[in-house]
Amino acid sequence: LIEKFSKQYPAVSQKRISLILTTIDRMLDAVGKCDYITLQHFIEFEDEKQKESFSQISSTVGYEMEPSRKNKELILSAIVINNRLTIAHTILSLSDNAADYHGNYNGWAVKSTE
């Protein structure tokens, strides 16, 4: 699976892919059984222009923007199917695409719906 993902998402190292998959497994254990979860993604950019460009593209594919205390950080959220492969593709795709805009994907969190 790691080799398949590394070909599909070349900007993400195999070591990082392995870490992401391990973290997803832990997250799924903590979240428990539910059909959907809302994920927040944290991406930091070198400058505001790159952040804005990535933000515009992300909004066209369904991500919502959330406020951040950091000027160069973009927080995206979206509801995803609670499935390991779906979540992995979501995270790896964002990480890979952010690299094209000189962005660094800093991780994700499950957003509380309460």
Phi, psi and omega in degrees: 000321181296317179295320178298313180295323182292331175285323182285328182233076188295339180280354182252125182291156178298324179297317180291321177300315178300316179297318179298315180297319178297318180292322176299316179301316178296318180297316181296323175297319182288322183287324181081196184274121172199158184283321185225152173224155175258123178254138170255134180243139183244118182230130180249138184244161179290328179209169184296325182297315179295320178299314181295318179299314180293323179299316180296316179295317181296323180292331180288342178254016170103003178278143173261142179269142177236153181293148177230149177281345181259133183300322186261008180261138175247130175248119180248145174225151178198151175273131180230158175293135182282079184214134186306311183291321178297315180295318180299314179298320179299310183293313182293324177296314178297317180297315180294314181291325179298325180299328178295338180251021181058039177255152178244116178286116186259005176123188183214168176212154173278126181274129179292139178261005180275000000 
